[in-house]
Amino acid sequence: LTAPDSGRPAGVDRGGWPPFPRELLERVRRREPEALDSFFEHYFDRVFALVARLLGDRTRAEDVTQEVFLNVHRHLERLDPARDPAPWLYTVATNACRDVWRSGAFKLERRSVPVEDEGGPLPLASSTPGPERELLTAERARRVQEAIDRLPPEQREAVLLHDYEGLDHQRVADLTGVNHAAARKRYSRALRALAASLKDVLG
Amino acid sequence: MTDGHDELTRDEIRAREALRSLPAPTADPAFRARLKGDFVRGTIAEAPAPRVLELPRRWPWLGWAAGAAAAAAALVLVPLLNSGPRWQVMGLEGPGPVRVGGREIAADAIAGLPARLRASVWIEVSAGSQLDLVLPGVAVMQITGGTTATLPASPGRWYGRLMESSLERGEVRFSTGPAFEGVRLAVVTREARAEVVGTTFAVVSDSIGSCTCVFEGAVRLVPHGAAGEVIREGTHRYLLRGGAFARAEPLPPMEVMKLGMLRDQADSTLQR
């Protein structure tokens, strides 16, 4: 559980998560409650969203997000106050997802438990304005998620980290343990497969 | 080392834009609040992985024994702490009997029924009767006469938050309550799987196929091995035995009345 070294200063990617205030990192290392509160608020939603998209399953995403924050809490002393913790968190989160993909239970279940909607429970039409439009938007997002779920895990990682999280290919390569060319190839294959799956939905 | 891409096709550009515009899924607020509390207080490190005591090296087997004991305790305690409410009987209308897990229970012996209401147990309600069950705060389930279905598991506090009922034949109706938030409910028939997040609805499995009737909210009906359709509030739709969808139609008045009554019953029972 070590932060990957991409060989470049933190915070130069075109995308990714905004940096956590450096002045608070030392206090996070000391496990001061206020600093832990800020750290959680800064990263929780981002970690959960990434994990939920990678796994395509909200309930399992909760389990994995809990595992990520448990791992982080156990190893807070490894935080380097001079470095952005985001790459470390990406690594912990993607490793936890890979563990899930490798599990037999996930392979059995994934065909029947997609993320059912975006941003919370399906709205009750009687209490929400524009339910038809929201349903159509949610339906389209669901189809996109289903297409993502059908990708092999390494392609899913490549395309989500690049296009959903906005990381460049070198960063994706660093996080996934392959070289730049391999990361690009995985991305290209994933995008080609998504385009084929979604042709009817997006056309 | 460039980050640019070879020329993308129009479909690839559309797929990329669709992916980039995906909204961020949000976690159940109750889960978020609990995890935050545990993370800030440091209690997150306690429950899932009990620390093994360090023991003198001359008795290394004691370390294994302590680890095994801790693991056994966790195996027992975690499911206990995770367990949700138990199903209760609201009422049995009609002469009965009801078969639960293959055992027949007469209408006048209904007091013995709650002890048999375990996850995934098969329930058969004889023709002319109706069984109403409640999972306090979570949902009301109505099983009509001539129905054979399994009882969904009570959702756990932290994991196992999928409630699933298999409907072999007949009709089941559900209405969900305030503690349903973050839980998924699915009714599986031989043709399809109806998934909901919070609603009042019915699923009927008969000789024609599976009919899903939605009184409130929306239900996604997913045929086995095919893409699904959203069934909207106030409508019902048949998925025929051959796998084809019939046209969506307004809810029949009788079903509006039945589901409306169930919703009213759920409002008072689940304190919505």
Contacts between the chains, C-beta under 8 A, distances in Angstrom:
chain1	res1	chain2	res2	distance
A	14	B	3	7.8
A	31	B	42	6.4
A	33	B	40	5.1
A	33	B	41	7.2
A	36	B	39	6.1
A	36	B	40	4.7
A	37	B	36	7.3
A	37	B	40	5.1
A	40	B	35	7.9
A	40	B	36	5.0
A	40	B	39	5.1
A	40	B	40	6.6
A	41	B	36	7.7
A	44	B	27	7.5
A	44	B	32	6.4
A	44	B	35	7.4
A	44	B	36	7.0
A	45	B	24	6.7
A	45	B	26	6.9
A	45	B	27	7.5
A	46	B	24	7.9
A	48	B	25	6.9
A	48	B	26	7.3
A	48	B	27	4.7
A	48	B	32	7.9
A	49	B	24	3.8
A	49	B	25	5.5
A	49	B	26	7.7
A	52	B	25	3.9
A	52	B	27	8.0
A	53	B	22	7.0
A	53	B	25	6.9
A	58	B	25	6.3
A	58	B	27	7.8
A	58	B	184	7.8
A	59	B	159	7.2
A	59	B	161	5.0
A	59	B	162	6.3
A	59	B	184	6.8
A	61	B	25	7.1
A	61	B	27	7.5
A	62	B	27	6.1
A	62	B	28	6.9
A	62	B	31	5.3
A	62	B	158	7.6
A	62	B	159	7.7
A	62	B	161	7.9
A	62	B	182	8.0
A	63	B	158	7.7
A	63	B	159	5.5
A	65	B	27	6.9
A	65	B	35	7.3
A	66	B	35	5.7
A	66	B	44	7.6
A	66	B	48	7.8
A	66	B	158	7.5
A	67	B	48	7.8
A	69	B	35	6.2
A	69	B	39	5.3
A	69	B	44	6.2
A	70	B	44	5.3
A	70	B	45	6.6
A	70	B	48	6.0
A	70	B	49	7.5
A	73	B	39	6.0
A	73	B	42	7.0
A	73	B	44	5.2
A	73	B	45	5.4
A	74	B	45	5.8
A	112	B	193	6.5
A	113	B	162	7.0
A	113	B	184	7.6
A	115	B	25	5.9
A	116	B	184	6.6
A	116	B	195	5.9
A	116	B	197	5.9
A	116	B	220	6.8
A	117	B	197	6.6
A	118	B	22	7.2
A	118	B	23	4.2
A	118	B	24	8.0
A	118	B	25	6.2
A	119	B	23	5.4
A	119	B	24	7.5
A	119	B	25	7.0
A	119	B	26	5.5
A	120	B	26	5.7
A	121	B	181	6.9
A	121	B	197	3.9
A	121	B	198	4.9
A	122	B	196	7.3
A	122	B	197	4.5
A	122	B	198	7.0
A	122	B	199	7.5
A	122	B	217	6.0
A	122	B	218	5.0
A	123	B	217	7.7
A	123	B	218	7.9
A	124	B	198	6.9
A	124	B	199	7.1
A	124	B	216	5.7
A	124	B	217	4.8
A	124	B	233	7.7
A	125	B	216	7.6
A	125	B	217	6.9
A	125	B	218	6.9
A	125	B	232	7.0
A	125	B	233	4.3
A	126	B	216	6.5
A	126	B	233	7.0
A	131	B	218	7.8
A	131	B	232	7.9
A	131	B	233	7.5
A	132	B	232	7.6
A	135	B	218	6.0
A	135	B	230	5.7
A	135	B	232	6.9
A	139	B	230	5.7
A	140	B	18	7.5
A	141	B	22	5.7
A	141	B	23	6.4
A	142	B	220	7.7
A	143	B	227	7.7
A	144	B	18	5.0
A	144	B	19	6.3
A	144	B	22	6.0
A	145	B	22	7.3
A	147	B	15	7.9
A	148	B	19	7.4
A	159	B	19	6.7
A	160	B	19	7.6
A	163	B	16	5.6
A	163	B	19	4.8
A	163	B	20	5.3
A	164	B	19	5.9
A	164	B	20	6.8
A	164	B	22	6.4
A	168	B	3	4.6
A	169	B	3	5.4
A	170	B	1	6.7
A	170	B	3	7.3
A	180	B	1	5.9
A	184	B	5	8.0
A	188	B	5	7.4
A	188	B	6	7.3
A	191	B	8	7.2
A	191	B	12	5.0
A	191	B	15	6.0
A	191	B	16	6.1
A	192	B	12	6.5
A	194	B	12	7.7
A	194	B	15	4.1
A	194	B	16	7.9
A	194	B	19	6.8
A	195	B	9	6.5
A	195	B	11	3.8
A	195	B	12	4.3
A	195	B	14	7.0
A	195	B	15	4.3
A	196	B	11	7.4
A	197	B	15	8.0
A	198	B	11	7.6
A	198	B	14	7.2
A	198	B	15	5.2
A	198	B	18	6.3
A	199	B	11	5.5
A	201	B	18	7.9
A	202	B	11	7.4
A	202	B	14	4.4
A	202	B	15	6.7
A	202	B	18	5.7
A	203	B	11	7.7
A	203	B	14	7.7
